[in-house]
Amino acid sequence: MPLVGFRPTKARLVIEDSSDTILVMKVVVADSESVELASGGKLDALAGVVRIRERKDNEPKNGAHVVGSLVYIDETGEGADRVPAKYQINISMASDKFRALLKVAVSGLLPTKFFIDAGERVSKTETRGLTYWTGAGGRTKVWDSEAHRSLPITKFSMILPIELLAHRNDSRGAQAQQLPLAADTGAPAALPHESVPVESVATNAQVAELVDDLLVFQSETRNTLYALMWVVGIVAVLALVFGIFIVFR
């Protein structure tokens, strides 16, 4: 079943007395990802929203492994009242995982990336709604947004950022000690424009993203090279034909 990655850009926490707490995030398709739409265009060009709420222990599920849905919303209206097409992702999370997500959100951080496994499984090797299509440009993910506007989500994973507060406070303290005092006022002088580089260790997710970027760059470079070779070949053939025409004229 195709796995699709998304990247949050903005988040809001909706809290009501009589309703569930919901984390709402605006999202875009992650870099190096691409999903074709059967109705035309790409999912990459649309704006999306993900709504995540806590799943109660006694809450019934729609399916054995269904944790949410991916819904395509077609454009409405015309002219000034036109509302472009968009998509919405609905997720219900277990209580402990939802609390961990809320802690990150309240601290002012957004998830780095999250992935969904969407589509209706027909067999072990076949899915319906969101599938792979192989063409001249390679294998592409295709969403049949006309026949399957709502897709069940069977898996959901999220990469959460972790900020080391102790390390941050130590860095700020050391930086404050190194700042010279301004004349007469006794206040620290302004921070320099250059930032101090901090060494870090790349995580497995970051390495995977880097590999994806390298593969995409390699594919684009190879296609560009092939196009240039075709252009050079066509120009050479035209020059040869023109030369023969001049000689036998």
GROMACS elastic network, one bead per residue, 0.5 to 0.9 nm:
[ bonds ]
;  ai    aj funct       b0    kb
    1   117     6  0.64557   500
    1   118     6  0.69956   500
    1   119     6  0.68681   500
    1   120     6  0.84689   500
    1   121     6  0.73690   500
    1   124     6  0.89627   500
    1   125     6  0.79887   500
    1   126     6  0.76638   500
    1   127     6  0.62576   500
    1   130     6  0.77583   500
    1   131     6  0.70506   500
    1   132     6  0.85622   500
    2   116     6  0.85350   500
    2   117     6  0.60936   500
    2   118     6  0.67939   500
    2   119     6  0.77488   500
    2   127     6  0.86541   500
    2   130     6  0.68151   500
    2   131     6  0.63008   500
    2   132     6  0.70683   500
    2   141     6  0.70469   500
    3   115     6  0.65390   500
    3   116     6  0.57799   500
    3   118     6  0.70463   500
    3   155     6  0.88975   500
    4    29     6  0.78831   500
    4    30     6  0.81907   500
    4    33     6  0.72578   500
    4    34     6  0.84551   500
    4    35     6  0.81863   500
    4   114     6  0.85122   500
    4   115     6  0.55368   500
    4   116     6  0.55370   500
    4   117     6  0.65909   500
    4   118     6  0.78724   500
    4   141     6  0.86991   500
    5    28     6  0.89039   500
    5    29     6  0.62237   500
    5    30     6  0.53206   500
    5    31     6  0.83612   500
    5    33     6  0.68515   500
    5   113     6  0.69030   500
    5   114     6  0.57517   500
    5   116     6  0.66230   500
    6    27     6  0.63403   500
    6    28     6  0.56371   500
    6    31     6  0.82070   500
    6    33     6  0.84245   500
    6   113     6  0.58125   500
    6   114     6  0.55251   500
    6   115     6  0.62391   500
    6   116     6  0.83036   500
    7    26     6  0.85958   500
    7    27     6  0.54483   500
    7    28     6  0.54227   500
    7    29     6  0.61193   500
    7    30     6  0.51214   500
    7    31     6  0.81562   500
    7   111     6  0.77656   500
    7   112     6  0.65563   500
    7   114     6  0.66303   500
    7   115     6  0.89723   500
    8    11     6  0.75486   500
    8    25     6  0.61682   500
    8    26     6  0.57442   500
    8    28     6  0.64848   500
    8    29     6  0.88160   500
    8    30     6  0.88040   500
    8    49     6  0.87785   500
    8    50     6  0.86592   500
    8   110     6  0.67878   500
    8   111     6  0.66944   500
    8   112     6  0.72058   500
    8   113     6  0.67991   500
    8   114     6  0.82574   500
    9    25     6  0.71451   500
    9    26     6  0.56480   500
    9    27     6  0.56100   500
    9    28     6  0.73772   500
    9   110     6  0.77079   500
   10    24     6  0.84350   500
   10    25     6  0.54863   500
   10    26     6  0.52065   500
   10    27     6  0.73588   500
   10   110     6  0.75896   500
   11    23     6  0.71345   500
   11    24     6  0.56468   500
   11    26     6  0.63605   500
   11   105     6  0.77979   500
   11   110     6  0.72852   500
   12    22     6  0.84908   500
   12    23     6  0.60269   500
   12    24     6  0.52064   500
   12    25     6  0.62906   500
   12    26     6  0.88407   500
   12   105     6  0.84647   500
   13    21     6  0.73674   500
   13    22     6  0.60472   500
   13    24     6  0.61682   500
   13    25     6  0.86318   500
   13   102     6  0.85511   500
   13   105     6  0.80278   500
   13   106     6  0.83346   500
   14    20     6  0.84799   500
   14    21     6  0.57852   500
   14    22     6  0.51663   500
   14    23     6  0.62336   500
   14    24     6  0.73064   500
   15    19     6  0.74962   500
   15    20     6  0.70987   500
   15    22     6  0.67258   500
   15    23     6  0.87834   500
   16    19     6  0.52437   500
   16    20     6  0.68065   500
   16    21     6  0.66093   500
   16    22     6  0.89910   500
   17    20     6  0.79302   500
   17    21     6  0.87331   500
   19    22     6  0.87704   500
   20    53     6  0.68531   500
   20    54     6  0.73191   500
   21    52     6  0.86596   500
   21    53     6  0.62328   500
   21    54     6  0.73207   500
   22    51     6  0.64446   500
   22    52     6  0.56272   500
   22    54     6  0.76465   500
   23    50     6  0.80616   500
   23    51     6  0.58154   500
   23    52     6  0.51757   500
   23    53     6  0.64723   500
   23   101     6  0.88699   500
   23   102     6  0.77675   500
   23   105     6  0.83057   500
   24    49     6  0.69503   500
   24    50     6  0.57821   500
   24    52     6  0.65060   500
   24    53     6  0.89088   500
   25    48     6  0.84782   500
   25    49     6  0.56658   500
   25    50     6  0.53204   500
   25    51     6  0.66793   500
   25    52     6  0.84839   500
   25   110     6  0.88696   500
   26    47     6  0.75223   500
   26    48     6  0.58329   500
   26    50     6  0.64794   500
   27    30     6  0.86753   500
   27    47     6  0.68540   500
   27    48     6  0.51347   500
   27    49     6  0.56184   500
   27    50     6  0.68852   500
   28    31     6  0.87965   500
   28    43     6  0.87072   500
   28    44     6  0.68269   500
   28    45     6  0.83102   500
   28    46     6  0.75388   500
   28    47     6  0.62179   500
   28    48     6  0.60726   500
   28    49     6  0.83715   500
   29    32     6  0.86758   500
   29    33     6  0.64429   500
   29    34     6  0.73875   500
   29    35     6  0.85301   500
   29    43     6  0.72058   500
   29    44     6  0.52788   500
   29    45     6  0.83378   500
   29    46     6  0.85304   500
   29    47     6  0.87238   500
   29    48     6  0.83760   500
   30    33     6  0.55403   500
   30    34     6  0.82627   500
   30    44     6  0.81716   500
   30   113     6  0.75210   500
   30   114     6  0.87967   500
   31    34     6  0.82348   500
   31   209     6  0.85667   500
   31   212     6  0.89462   500
   31   213     6  0.80954   500
   32   209     6  0.83774   500
   32   212     6  0.65919   500
   32   213     6  0.63292   500
   32   216     6  0.67587   500
   33    44     6  0.77727   500
   33   141     6  0.89970   500
   34    42     6  0.71700   500
   34    43     6  0.71230   500
   34    44     6  0.60955   500
   34   140     6  0.73253   500
   34   141     6  0.68537   500
   34   142     6  0.88028   500
   35    41     6  0.89422   500
   35    42     6  0.56914   500
   35    43     6  0.54000   500
   35    44     6  0.66363   500
   35   140     6  0.69198   500
   35   142     6  0.55381   500
   35   143     6  0.68268   500
   36    39     6  0.87628   500
   36    40     6  0.74089   500
   36    41     6  0.63502   500
   36    43     6  0.62966   500
   36    44     6  0.83038   500
   36   140     6  0.73234   500
   36   141     6  0.61523   500
   36   143     6  0.61584   500
   36   144     6  0.86004   500
   37    40     6  0.52278   500
   37    41     6  0.56762   500
   37    42     6  0.53041   500
   37    43     6  0.64682   500
   37   141     6  0.87895   500
   37   142     6  0.58369   500
   37   143     6  0.50572   500
   37   144     6  0.61785   500
   37   145     6  0.61196   500
   37   146     6  0.85642   500
   38    41     6  0.78658   500
   38    42     6  0.87804   500
   38   142     6  0.68813   500
   38   143     6  0.60723   500
   38   145     6  0.58048   500
   38   146     6  0.66091   500
   38   147     6  0.88666   500
   39   143     6  0.88042   500
   39   144     6  0.73415   500
   39   145     6  0.62472   500
   39   146     6  0.60691   500
   41    44     6  0.85352   500
   41    45     6  0.75284   500
   42    45     6  0.56967   500
   42    46     6  0.73483   500
   42   142     6  0.89084   500
   43    46     6  0.53997   500
   43    47     6  0.82737   500
   43    48     6  0.89677   500
   43    86     6  0.83909   500
   43    87     6  0.82976   500
   43   143     6  0.85629   500
   44    47     6  0.80500   500
   46    84     6  0.81318   500
   46    85     6  0.66853   500
   46    86     6  0.53950   500
   46    87     6  0.72971   500
   47    84     6  0.87801   500
   47    85     6  0.78835   500
   47    86     6  0.53169   500
   47    87     6  0.67828   500
   47    88     6  0.88842   500
   48    86     6  0.57143   500
   48    88     6  0.56333   500
   48    89     6  0.76610   500
   49    86     6  0.82665   500
   49    87     6  0.66185   500
   49    89     6  0.61800   500
   49    90     6  0.85680   500
   50    87     6  0.86795   500
   50    88     6  0.57242   500
   50    90     6  0.58643   500
   50    91     6  0.74512   500
   51    88     6  0.76596   500
   51    89     6  0.61866   500
   51    90     6  0.50051   500
   51    91     6  0.61693   500
   51    92     6  0.84418   500
   52    89     6  0.83027   500
   52    90     6  0.61678   500
   52    92     6  0.57235   500
   52    93     6  0.70699   500
   52    98     6  0.82088   500
   53    90     6  0.83022   500
   53    91     6  0.64763   500
   53    92     6  0.50016   500
   53    93     6  0.62359   500
   53    94     6  0.88079   500
   53    98     6  0.72063   500
   54    91     6  0.85860   500
   54    92     6  0.55173   500
   54    93     6  0.50612   500
   54    94     6  0.59902   500
   54    95     6  0.55765   500
   54    96     6  0.88309   500
   54    97     6  0.85178   500
   54    98     6  0.57787   500
   54    99     6  0.82758   500
   55    58     6  0.85135   500
   55    59     6  0.67510   500
   55    91     6  0.88818   500
   55    92     6  0.51031   500
   55    93     6  0.51834   500
   55    94     6  0.52067   500
   55    95     6  0.62556   500
   55    98     6  0.83807   500
   56    59     6  0.51689   500
   56    60     6  0.87631   500
   56    92     6  0.88111   500
   56    93     6  0.86234   500
   56    94     6  0.72233   500
   56    95     6  0.70352   500
   57    60     6  0.85585   500
   57    94     6  0.78729   500
   57    95     6  0.81250   500
   60    63     6  0.87184   500
   61    64     6  0.68426   500
   61    65     6  0.79976   500
   61    66     6  0.68213   500
   61    67     6  0.76507   500
   62    65     6  0.83397   500
   62    66     6  0.62980   500
   62    67     6  0.82512   500
   62    68     6  0.87646   500
   63    66     6  0.50261   500
   63    67     6  0.82712   500
   63   152     6  0.88474   500
   63   154     6  0.88001   500
   64    67     6  0.89836   500
   64   154     6  0.87613   500
   65   153     6  0.82338   500
   65   154     6  0.52922   500
   65   155     6  0.76296   500
   66    69     6  0.79849   500
   66   152     6  0.62169   500
   66   153     6  0.55670   500
   66   155     6  0.74337   500
   67    90     6  0.83596   500
   67    91     6  0.59782   500
   67    92     6  0.57900   500
   67    93     6  0.74138   500
   67   152     6  0.77104   500
   67   153     6  0.57447   500
   67   154     6  0.56439   500
   67   155     6  0.67723   500
   67   156     6  0.74990   500
   68    89     6  0.73443   500
   68    90     6  0.51044   500
   68    92     6  0.61590   500
   68   151     6  0.86371   500
   68   152     6  0.60755   500
   68   154     6  0.71785   500
   68   155     6  0.85629   500
   68   156     6  0.86147   500
   69    88     6  0.81231   500
   69    89     6  0.58232   500
   69    90     6  0.52172   500
   69    91     6  0.68381   500
   69   118     6  0.76188   500
   69   150     6  0.65016   500
   69   151     6  0.54863   500
   69   153     6  0.50103   500
   69   154     6  0.85061   500
   70    87     6  0.71968   500
   70    88     6  0.59265   500
   70    90     6  0.65537   500
   70    91     6  0.89296   500
   70   116     6  0.88916   500
   70   118     6  0.70807   500
   70   119     6  0.86784   500
   70   149     6  0.80515   500
   70   150     6  0.56023   500
   70   151     6  0.50569   500
   70   152     6  0.64242   500
   70   153     6  0.66958   500
   71    86     6  0.86979   500
   71    87     6  0.55286   500
   71    88     6  0.51813   500
   71    89     6  0.63494   500
   71    90     6  0.81905   500
   71   145     6  0.86826   500
   71   148     6  0.87099   500
   71   149     6  0.56596   500
   71   151     6  0.63907   500
   71   152     6  0.88344   500
   72    85     6  0.77162   500
   72    86     6  0.63205   500
   72    88     6  0.66661   500
   72   145     6  0.64390   500
   72   146     6  0.88042   500
   72   148     6  0.84857   500
   72   149     6  0.50367   500
   72   150     6  0.63750   500
   72   151     6  0.87313   500
   73    76     6  0.89363   500
   73    84     6  0.88288   500
   73    85     6  0.56711   500
   73    86     6  0.52901   500
   73    87     6  0.54963   500
   73    88     6  0.75974   500
   73   149     6  0.74996   500
   74    83     6  0.86871   500
   74    84     6  0.72593   500
   74    86     6  0.66552   500
   74    87     6  0.83670   500
   74   149     6  0.89912   500
   75    82     6  0.71444   500
   75    83     6  0.53859   500
   75    86     6  0.73998   500
   76    81     6  0.79984   500
   76    82     6  0.56888   500
   76    83     6  0.51773   500
   76    84     6  0.67656   500
   76    85     6  0.75804   500
   77    80     6  0.81225   500
   77    81     6  0.52501   500
   77    83     6  0.61241   500
   77    84     6  0.86834   500
   78    81     6  0.53741   500
   78    83     6  0.78183   500
   79    82     6  0.53797   500
   80    83     6  0.86241   500
   83    86     6  0.88685   500
   89   153     6  0.88629   500
   90   153     6  0.86700   500
   91   153     6  0.81626   500
   91   156     6  0.80511   500
   92    98     6  0.85156   500
   93    96     6  0.82876   500
   93    97     6  0.64123   500
   93    98     6  0.56502   500
   93   156     6  0.89092   500
   94    97     6  0.54952   500
   94    98     6  0.60246   500
   94    99     6  0.86834   500
   95    98     6  0.50992   500
   95    99     6  0.61860   500
   95   100     6  0.87291   500
   96    99     6  0.52656   500
   96   100     6  0.64432   500
   96   101     6  0.88248   500
   97   100     6  0.51178   500
   97   101     6  0.62970   500
   97   102     6  0.87235   500
   98   101     6  0.50323   500
   98   102     6  0.62119   500
   98   103     6  0.87565   500
   99   102     6  0.50191   500
   99   103     6  0.63160   500
   99   104     6  0.88449   500
  100   103     6  0.52421   500
  100   104     6  0.66221   500
  100   105     6  0.88342   500
  101   104     6  0.52865   500
  101   105     6  0.62579   500
  101   106     6  0.87047   500
  101   111     6  0.83372   500
  101   160     6  0.76693   500
  102   106     6  0.59473   500
  102   107     6  0.84277   500
  103   106     6  0.52766   500
  103   107     6  0.62144   500
  103   108     6  0.89271   500
  104   107     6  0.52314   500
  104   108     6  0.67666   500
  104   109     6  0.56501   500
  104   110     6  0.70406   500
  104   111     6  0.78903   500
  104   160     6  0.74230   500
  104   161     6  0.76305   500
  104   162     6  0.80708   500
  105   108     6  0.53740   500
  105   109     6  0.53761   500
  105   110     6  0.61082   500
  105   111     6  0.81255   500
  106   109     6  0.73906   500
  109   112     6  0.88520   500
  109   160     6  0.85273   500
  109   161     6  0.71296   500
  109   162     6  0.87664   500
  109   163     6  0.88615   500
  110   113     6  0.86624   500
  110   160     6  0.73327   500
  110   161     6  0.72746   500
  111   114     6  0.72632   500
  111   158     6  0.69345   500
  111   159     6  0.58174   500
  111   161     6  0.60575   500
  112   158     6  0.78021   500
  112   159     6  0.55416   500
  112   160     6  0.58397   500
  112   161     6  0.62498   500
  113   157     6  0.87394   500
  113   158     6  0.60312   500
  113   159     6  0.53708   500
  113   160     6  0.75475   500
  114   156     6  0.73846   500
  114   157     6  0.55959   500
  114   159     6  0.59140   500
  114   160     6  0.86487   500
  115   155     6  0.80506   500
  115   156     6  0.57757   500
  115   157     6  0.52777   500
  115   158     6  0.63155   500
  115   159     6  0.87251   500
  116   153     6  0.65143   500
  116   154     6  0.76290   500
  116   155     6  0.56873   500
  116   157     6  0.66696   500
  116   158     6  0.88733   500
  117   152     6  0.85045   500
  117   153     6  0.56214   500
  117   154     6  0.57230   500
  117   156     6  0.65165   500
  117   157     6  0.89613   500
  118   121     6  0.89890   500
  118   129     6  0.83543   500
  118   130     6  0.67420   500
  118   151     6  0.60349   500
  118   152     6  0.56631   500
  118   154     6  0.62285   500
  118   155     6  0.74618   500
  119   127     6  0.62305   500
  119   128     6  0.58269   500
  119   129     6  0.53425   500
  119   130     6  0.50804   500
  119   131     6  0.76481   500
  119   143     6  0.87626   500
  119   148     6  0.89235   500
  119   150     6  0.87834   500
  119   151     6  0.51846   500
  119   152     6  0.56543   500
  119   153     6  0.66218   500
  119   154     6  0.79778   500
  120   126     6  0.88070   500
  120   127     6  0.54541   500
  120   129     6  0.63637   500
  120   130     6  0.77329   500
  120   151     6  0.67579   500
  120   152     6  0.64043   500
  120   153     6  0.84285   500
  120   154     6  0.88396   500
  121   124     6  0.73197   500
  121   125     6  0.82653   500
  121   126     6  0.62986   500
  121   128     6  0.61994   500
  121   129     6  0.89806   500
  122   125     6  0.78471   500
  122   126     6  0.54209   500
  122   127     6  0.51631   500
  122   128     6  0.65672   500
  123   126     6  0.50164   500
  123   127     6  0.68354   500
  124   127     6  0.81725   500
  126   131     6  0.81023   500
  127   130     6  0.68701   500
  127   131     6  0.61592   500
  128   131     6  0.65007   500
  128   143     6  0.89990   500
  128   144     6  0.83911   500
  128   148     6  0.83333   500
  128   151     6  0.89356   500
  129   142     6  0.81055   500
  129   143     6  0.57462   500
  129   144     6  0.51674   500
  129   145     6  0.73860   500
  129   147     6  0.75079   500
  129   148     6  0.54484   500
  129   149     6  0.82710   500
  129   150     6  0.85228   500
  129   151     6  0.67394   500
  130   141     6  0.69923   500
  130   142     6  0.56795   500
  130   144     6  0.63483   500
  130   145     6  0.85683   500
  130   148     6  0.85041   500
  130   151     6  0.78561   500
  131   140     6  0.84094   500
  131   141     6  0.57655   500
  131   142     6  0.54537   500
  131   143     6  0.65921   500
  131   144     6  0.83135   500
  132   139     6  0.64148   500
  132   140     6  0.55338   500
  132   142     6  0.59298   500
  132   143     6  0.87727   500
  133   138     6  0.82652   500
  133   139     6  0.55900   500
  133   140     6  0.51580   500
  133   141     6  0.61314   500
  133   142     6  0.64544   500
  134   137     6  0.77218   500
  134   138     6  0.55372   500
  134   140     6  0.61428   500
  134   141     6  0.87464   500
  135   138     6  0.52876   500
  135   139     6  0.63224   500
  135   140     6  0.76757   500
  136   139     6  0.83924   500
  137   140     6  0.80884   500
  142   145     6  0.88301   500
  143   146     6  0.85804   500
  143   148     6  0.79696   500
  143   149     6  0.88261   500
  144   147     6  0.58599   500
  144   148     6  0.57437   500
  144   149     6  0.74980   500
  145   148     6  0.51748   500
  145   150     6  0.79083   500
  146   149     6  0.59882   500
  147   150     6  0.89484   500
  148   151     6  0.64839   500
  153   156     6  0.73508   500
  159   205     6  0.80635   500
  163   166     6  0.89605   500
  163   167     6  0.86497   500
  163   168     6  0.80599   500
  164   167     6  0.54453   500
  164   168     6  0.62551   500
  164   169     6  0.88094   500
  165   169     6  0.61004   500
  165   170     6  0.85265   500
  166   169     6  0.52073   500
  166   170     6  0.61425   500
  166   171     6  0.85587   500
  167   170     6  0.51296   500
  167   171     6  0.61139   500
  167   172     6  0.86435   500
  168   171     6  0.51316   500
  168   172     6  0.62522   500
  168   173     6  0.86691   500
  169   172     6  0.50915   500
  169   173     6  0.61322   500
  169   174     6  0.86259   500
  170   173     6  0.50921   500
  170   174     6  0.61541   500
  170   175     6  0.84669   500
  171   174     6  0.52150   500
  171   175     6  0.60249   500
  171   176     6  0.85658   500
  172   175     6  0.50111   500
  172   176     6  0.60887   500
  172   177     6  0.86885   500
  173   176     6  0.51420   500
  173   177     6  0.63527   500
  173   178     6  0.88364   500
  174   177     6  0.52115   500
  174   178     6  0.64570   500
  174   179     6  0.89842   500
  175   178     6  0.52680   500
  175   179     6  0.65105   500
  176   179     6  0.53233   500
  176   180     6  0.86047   500
  176   188     6  0.76105   500
  177   180     6  0.80375   500
  179   188     6  0.60975   500
  179   189     6  0.63866   500
  179   190     6  0.82064   500
  179   191     6  0.77033   500
  180   187     6  0.86910   500
  180   188     6  0.60809   500
  180   189     6  0.58642   500
  180   190     6  0.89062   500
  181   184     6  0.87007   500
  181   185     6  0.79728   500
  181   186     6  0.55267   500
  181   187     6  0.55526   500
  181   189     6  0.54810   500
  182   185     6  0.60825   500
  182   186     6  0.56857   500
  182   187     6  0.55494   500
  182   188     6  0.57237   500
  182   189     6  0.50055   500
  182   190     6  0.84348   500
  183   186     6  0.64458   500
  183   187     6  0.80624   500
  183   189     6  0.86956   500
  184   187     6  0.84016   500
  185   188     6  0.86402   500
  186   189     6  0.88513   500
  188   191     6  0.84614   500
  189   192     6  0.88972   500
  191   194     6  0.84757   500
  192   195     6  0.74575   500
  202   205     6  0.80711   500
  202   206     6  0.59328   500
  202   207     6  0.65083   500
  203   206     6  0.52075   500
  203   207     6  0.62822   500
  203   208     6  0.86371   500
  204   207     6  0.50750   500
  204   208     6  0.61291   500
  204   209     6  0.86578   500
  205   208     6  0.50248   500
  205   209     6  0.62139   500
  205   210     6  0.86275   500
  206   209     6  0.50672   500
  206   210     6  0.61774   500
  206   211     6  0.86503   500
  207   210     6  0.50347   500
  207   211     6  0.62189   500
  207   212     6  0.86554   500
  208   211     6  0.51109   500
  208   212     6  0.62443   500
  208   213     6  0.86954   500
  209   212     6  0.50517   500
  209   213     6  0.62307   500
  209   214     6  0.86698   500
  210   213     6  0.50761   500
  210   214     6  0.62050   500
  210   215     6  0.86566   500
  211   214     6  0.50607   500
  211   215     6  0.61835   500
  211   216     6  0.86381   500
  212   215     6  0.51452   500
  212   216     6  0.62162   500
  212   217     6  0.86050   500
  213   216     6  0.51470   500
  213   217     6  0.61195   500
  213   218     6  0.85507   500
  214   217     6  0.50466   500
  214   218     6  0.60369   500
  214   219     6  0.85785   500
  215   218     6  0.50353   500
  215   219     6  0.61520   500
  215   220     6  0.86324   500
  216   219     6  0.51342   500
  216   220     6  0.61933   500
  216   221     6  0.85640   500
  217   220     6  0.51862   500
  217   221     6  0.60667   500
  217   222     6  0.85751   500
  218   221     6  0.51498   500
  218   222     6  0.61530   500
  218   223     6  0.86777   500
  219   222     6  0.51853   500
  219   223     6  0.62497   500
  219   224     6  0.86593   500
  220   223     6  0.51846   500
  220   224     6  0.61763   500
  220   225     6  0.86492   500
  221   224     6  0.51251   500
  221   225     6  0.61960   500
  221   226     6  0.87082   500
  222   225     6  0.51028   500
  222   226     6  0.62642   500
  222   227     6  0.86966   500
  223   226     6  0.51309   500
  223   227     6  0.62528   500
  223   228     6  0.87377   500
  224   227     6  0.50995   500
  224   228     6  0.62787   500
  224   229     6  0.87110   500
  225   228     6  0.51427   500
  225   229     6  0.62381   500
  225   230     6  0.87165   500
  226   229     6  0.51168   500
  226   230     6  0.63022   500
  226   231     6  0.87556   500
  227   230     6  0.51499   500
  227   231     6  0.63140   500
  227   232     6  0.87401   500
  228   231     6  0.50743   500
  228   232     6  0.61789   500
  228   233     6  0.85591   500
  229   232     6  0.51475   500
  229   233     6  0.61001   500
  229   234     6  0.86242   500
  230   233     6  0.50896   500
  230   234     6  0.61593   500
  230   235     6  0.86170   500
  231   234     6  0.52004   500
  231   235     6  0.61940   500
  231   236     6  0.86385   500
  232   235     6  0.51632   500
  232   236     6  0.61801   500
  232   237     6  0.87155   500
  233   236     6  0.51200   500
  233   237     6  0.62543   500
  233   238     6  0.86751   500
  234   237     6  0.51676   500
  234   238     6  0.62004   500
  234   239     6  0.85874   500
  235   238     6  0.51585   500
  235   239     6  0.61325   500
  235   240     6  0.86595   500
  236   239     6  0.50809   500
  236   240     6  0.62015   500
  236   241     6  0.86905   500
  237   240     6  0.50896   500
  237   241     6  0.62058   500
  237   242     6  0.85600   500
  238   241     6  0.51309   500
  238   242     6  0.60637   500
  238   243     6  0.85324   500
  239   242     6  0.50946   500
  239   243     6  0.60973   500
  239   244     6  0.87011   500
  240   243     6  0.50780   500
  240   244     6  0.62631   500
  240   245     6  0.85889   500
  241   244     6  0.52222   500
  241   245     6  0.61678   500
  241   246     6  0.87318   500
  242   245     6  0.50541   500
  242   246     6  0.62973   500
  242   247     6  0.88045   500
  243   246     6  0.51620   500
  243   247     6  0.63224   500
  243   248     6  0.88520   500
  244   247     6  0.51477   500
  244   248     6  0.62694   500
  244   249     6  0.83558   500
  245   248     6  0.54870   500
  245   249     6  0.58328   500
  246   249     6  0.52484   500
